[in-house]
Amino acid sequence: MHLELITKDDLKTLKQEIITELKTIIGSKTEQKKWLKSADVRELLNISPGTLQNLRINGTLPYTKMGKTMYYEYDEVVKILTQNKSA
């Protein structure tokens, strides 16, 4: 059996590597995308596909369609949330 000693410097290096990795993971998740797909919008607003379709049809939520995929601007989604906020 081989015994290895871990020094304080080894632990400091490991700690720094863990902190750097966590910052990378957290940073990538907190960066907000400018354009969202329908599933993202439904999750944010907690609405059904039919309700999202109604928001598109009545012009409440502008969208861009590329192929079969619809995209919504994040700022527009936030605007809807703000406009419908109760006092």
Steps between C-alpha positions, in 0.01 A plus 500: 500500500631841394443802727479854360502812711276794416645837583320825578619630163336201329173581676525869406557406137202263505284768661595752232424250223157429651421872533604565140285211375197617701536855365502359147189289562307773682604768254375306199162435664438857612573655163160570346441419135358780283270262309288226656321205345133424569577244773716755686225763483233255617718405796576863590136605482365167627251478212374232263583476129147623423540810715832577333331463162228744609766752609652473151166522315370805688835679465577509871833322453702576185699212354730409215457177308791322335401175335264332744656656809362812665724733696402765752711786627572464870432871558152464346418213735616707799287790373188278505578389855545862608180619331295226666650550845235555765535799731 
